[in-house]
Amino acid sequence: MQSSASTSTSAATNAQPAKKVSMFSQPIAVWAVVFASIIAFMGLGLVDPILPAIAKKLHASSSDVTLLFTSYNAVMAIAMLITGVVSSRLGMKWTLLTGIIVIAVFSALGGMSNSIWSLVWLRGGWGLGNAMFVATALAAIVSMSKTGVGKSIILFEVAVGLGISVGPLLGGELGSVSWRGPFFGVACLMVLAFILILVLMPSRAKLMASLPASAAKKKKASLADPFRALRFRALRTFGIAAMLYNFGFFTLLVYAALVLGHLGLDEHQLGLVFLGWGLMLAFTSVFTAPVLQKRFGTLPSMVVQLLLFAATLFVMAYWTTDKTVIIIMVIVAGAFLGNNNTLITTAVMNAAPVERPTASAAYSFLRFIGGAIAPYLAGKLAEWFNPHMPFVVGGAFVVIAALYLLVNTKHLKHVDDVESAH
């Protein structure tokens, strides 16, 4: 009887569920990359509040100023295809450090620029550095994390959200002194990011030793890997959907800032508006996206968030000259964007049986094509038609993205099964 009882007790003990590990229980190397990512993403938000000031000081049109994002995203899209090759040869640490150096150099040169066209080209160089950093940072966090893919991606989205939130506020403060201030601010922040990664992230040898044998023996990446990855329909579908959705995202980020500038907001006020947007994005990325994914599934949640985001763009299209409505809609849209960013990033990591850095590179190549076209198109649509048209077209692209996901539902259902297995 005692033996039987002992066996039962043992079985009951073994049957107990494993202790849940907090998303914040991470090695110090992960935190180094997270903090550096916050600083890197501050660079994007820093520039947003000064777009109207750049147009005024450099005598540029609205569509000329949008090229600062077009060149940045176009170079990022192309560079994403080589990040895997670079990372597999330099190692994650030195790829991150190289990206940081490139960002610092080109942002500092941008601060010294005296023409819109030189600034456009320098922003392209900034995009090259950002591509090397962003693609590698996500892969580094996922690789070094002890809490699984889903929680690692949420942690990365926290960094994105915090960086985007604080960036506009700092950019508004620096931009109120001079439009050059945010560019020099990014360069200084990148020096801090460089020190964090250099000191806290382990060397390539130590990192490889800490990884499982299967991960440590991976073959070197090739330039063809992202294109091979796009043969998988699920990954290709998410990439195309993100490309379409980015038409709405960058219409909001770039064109809405120009509209609010024309409606009388100065750099400081624009910084506060996009601070609110970024805080909403950060909050939903962490707290509501995982709940939506667990309760309703990734795909249904994404479709609903996209349609809600499209609705905010259509509201802005109707009330384009109403400053209060535009401000409220920009901040509200942050909630839908935060949810969607976490949902789609998690889905991409589980979409195809390829290495996660390769999946990230292939997906990012497609999505940043949309990010390259959208800002310039928005500026031109306003010139060709009227100030309302960019929001209409941006919203329409987001609706098409949602419909495209629905049409391909049967090819995407497996992403939830993969995530629950982690």
N, C-alpha and C positions, 0 to 999 in steps of 0.2 A: 504493500500500500504506500509505504514511504517513497519507494522508487517511482511509483506511478504519480504520486503527488509532486515529486521532484521534477519528473519529466513534464508535467502539466505546467508547473511554475516556469520551467525553462522555456517552454513553447510560448507561454504568455509573454515572457520577457522579450523573446525574439520577435514576437508579433507587434511589439510596440512601435509606433511610427518614429522614424528618425527625427531628431531634433531639427527644427527649421533654423537655417543659418541666416542671419540678418544680412541684407544687402550691403551694410556698412562694415561688415567683418572682412576687411580686405588687407592684403599685404601692403607694406608701405610703398612698394614700387607702383602698385595700382593707384594709390593716392597721388603719387608724383605725377603720373600721366593725367589723372583727373584734374588736378589743379592747373597743370600746363594747358589742358584743353579748355578750361574756363577762360584762361588768359587769351588763348588763340581765338576763341569765339567772341571774346570782347572786341576783337579787331573788326569783325563784321558789323556789330552794332555801333561801334565808335563813329563810323563814317556816315551812318544814316542821317543823323540830325543836321549834318552840315551840307547836305546835297543842295538845298536852295542857296546857301551862302557861296558854295563853289560856283554855281551857275552865275551868280551876281558878280563875284570877284574876278572870275576868269572870262566873263562876257560870253557865256555858253548858253545854248538853248536847253530846254528840259530833256530833249532826246539825246543831246550831246552828253549831258551829265549821266544819263542812264547807261552810257557805254562804260562807265566805271565798273558797273556790275556785269555787263555783257563780256568785257574782256576778261574779267576775273573768273567768271563761271565757264567761259569757253576754254580757257587754258586749264582750269581745274578738270573739265570733262576729259580733255585729251590726256592730261598728266595722270589721271586715275588709271589709265591703261598701263603705265610703266611703274606705278608705285610698288606692285608686287615684285617686279624684277629687281628694282632698287633695294627694297626691303630684304629680299632673300639673299642679297650679296653684301649689303652693309650691315644687316641686322636691324631689328626694330629700334634699338636705342639710337644708333647713329643716323638712321633715316629720320627719326623724330628731330634730332638735333640739327641735321642739315635743313630740314623744312623750316625750323625756327630761325636759323640764320638767314635763309632766303627771305622769309617774311620781314625780318627786322631790317635787312638792307633795303628792300624795295619800298617798305613803308617810309623809312627815313628819306630816301630819294624822292618819294612822292611829296613829302613835306617841303622839299626844296624846289619843287616844280613851279614853273611860271606859265604853263599853258595847259589847256584841257587835254590836248592830244598827247603830250608827254605823260600826263597823269594817267590817261587811259592805258598807255603801254606799260607804265610802271605797275598799275593795278594787275595787269596780266602776269607780271613777274611775281607779284604778291600771291596770285592764285596758284602759281606753280608750287610755292612753298607751302601754301595751305593744303594743297592736294596731298603732298608728301606727309604732312603732319596728320591731317584728319583721317585718311584711310588707315594709316599705321596706328594711330591712337586707339581707334575702335578695336582693331585686331589685337593690340597689346593688352588692352583692358580685358578683353574676352579670354585671351591666352593665359594671363597671369592671375585672373580672378579665381576665387575658391567657392563662388556662390552660383555657378551655372550661367548659361548664356543669357537667359531672360533678365536676371537681376543685373548682370554686367551691362547689358544694353541700356537698362533703365538708368544705371549709374552714369553711363556716357551721356544719356539724354539730360540728366541733371546738370552735367557740366555744360552741355550746349545751352540749356535754358538759363542757367546762372550767367554764363558769358554773354548771351544775347540780352539778358535783363540789365546787367550792370553796365554793359558797353554803351548803350545810348545815353545813359545818365552821365557817365564820364565824358563821352563824346560831346554832349551838350554843354557841359561845363567848360571843357577845353575849347570847344568850337566857339563859345561866346567871347573868348579872348581873340582867337584867330582860327580860320578854317584849317590852318596848317597844324594846329595843336594836336588834334587826334592822330594824325599820321606819326608825329614824333612820339606821342603817347604809346602807340602800338609798338614802336621800336623799343622803347624803354621796357614795356611789359614783356616783350619777347626775350629780353636779356634775363629777366627774372625767371621766365619759363625755362630757358636754357640751363640756368643754374640748378633749378629743381630736378630736371631730368638727368643732368650730368652727375649730380651728387647722389640722388635717391634711387635711380633705376639701376638694376644690376647689369653687369657686362653681358655680352652675348654668350660667353662660355657659361657663366653662372645661370643665366636664364635657361639655356638649353639643358643644363644639368637638372634644373628643377621641373622640367616638363616630362611627361610620359615618354617612354622610348619611341613610341609610334610617332609622336609629334616632333621629337628631336631629329628623326631621320627623314624628314620630308625632303623631297627633291627641290632643287632650285626652280623658282617660277620662270616662266617664259612669257614673251609678249603675246603669244597666242592664247594664253590661259583665259583671260576675260572673254574673248570671243567664243572660245569653246564653252565656257560657262553659260553664255547666252543661248546656247542650243537648248537648254532646259527651259521648257515653256513657262514654268512657274516664276523663275527668276526673271526671264524676259518680260513677262506680264507685269510684275511689280515694277520693273525698271521703266517700262513705257507709261504705266499709270503715274509713276512719280514724275516723269518728264511732263506729262499733261498737267498734273497737279501743281508743278512748280511755276506754271504760267500764272496761276492764281497767287501763289506764295510771293513771288517777286513783284507782282503787280501791287500787292499789299505793302511789301517792305520798301519798295523804291518809289512807285508812283504815288502812293498815299502820303508819303513824306513830302513829296513835291507839292501835292495838293494842299496839305496843311500849311506848308510854307507860304503858298500863294494866299491862303486864307488868314495870314497874319501871325502864325506861330513862329517864335524865334527859336534859336538853337536849343536853349535851355528847356523851353516848353516842349519841343519835339522830343528831346531826350526823356522827359517825364512820361509822355504818351507811350513811347516805345519801351520804357521801363515797365509800365503797366502791362503792355503786350507780352513782354518777355517773362514777367512774373507769372502770368496766367499760363504761358507755355510751359514753364518749368514745373509749376504745381501739377498740372494735368499729366505731364509726362511721367511723373513719379507716382501720383496718388490715384488718379482715375483710369489711366490707360490699362494698367494691369487688371483692375476690377472689371472693366468692359471686356477685356480679352477673355477672362475666366468665365464671366457670366454669359456673354453673348457670342463669343468666338471672334477671331481676328478679322475675318472678312466682313461679316455683317457690321461690326463696330467701325471698321474703316469706311465702309460705304456711307454710313449715317454721318460720320464726322465730316467726310468730304462734302456731302450735300448741305450740311449745316454751314460749313465754311463758304460754299458757293452762295448760300442765302445771304451771308454778311456782305459779300461782294456785290450782289444785286441791290441790296439796300444802299450801299455806298454809291452805286451807279445812279440810283434815283435821287438821292439827296447829296450829290457831289458838292454842292455849294453850301451845305449846312455843316459848319465846323463841329458842332456838338455831336451830330450823328456820326460823322467820320471818326472822331476820337473814340466814341463808345464802341463802334463796330471794329475798329482796329484792336482795341483791348479785348473785346469778346472773342474775336477771331483767334487770339492767342490760345484760348482754351481748346478749340477744335484742332488747331495745328499741333499743339503739344500731344494730344491724344493720338493723332494720326502719325506723327513722327515716330513715337515709340512703337506703335502697332506695326508700321510698315518696316521699320528697321529690324525688329524682332523676326518678322515674317521672312525678310530677305536672308537672314542668317540661317534660316531653316528651310529655305525654298528648294535648294538643289544639293546633290551630293558632291560638293566641291569644297575646297579650302575656304574658310571664312574670309580671309583677305582677298581672295580671288572673287568671291561672291560680292563683296563690298565694292571692289574696283569695277566690276561689270555693271552693277546696279548704279553706282555713282556716275559712271560714264554717261548712261542714258539720262539720268535725272538732271544732271547739270547742263545737258543740251537745252532742256527747257528753261533752265535758269539763265542761260546765255541769251536766248532769243527774247524771252518775256520782257525784260526791262526796256530794251530798245523799242520793241513792238509797242509797248504801252505808251512810251513817249511819242512815237510816230502816230499812233491812233488818235491821240489827243490833238495833234497838229492837223491831221487829215480830216477828222470828223468833229469831235467835240470832247470836252473834259470827262463826259460820262462813259464814253465808249471803252476805254481801257478796262474799267471795272466789269462792264458787260462781257467783254471777250474773255477776261480772266475767269469770271464765274462760269462761263460756258465751257471752258477747257476743264475746269474742276468737275463739272457735271459729267463730261465725256469720260474723265478718269474713273469716276464711280461706275458708270455704265460699262466701261471696259472691264473692270474687275468683276462685275456681275455676270457678264457674258462668259468669262473664263472661270467661273466658280468651281467647276468640277476639277480643274487643274491645280487649285489652290488649297483645297480642304486639308491636305496633309500637313500644312504648317502647324496647325494646332496639335496634331498627334505627335509631331517631332518635339514641340516645346514641352508637352506634358511628360515626355519620356526623360527630360533632363532632370 
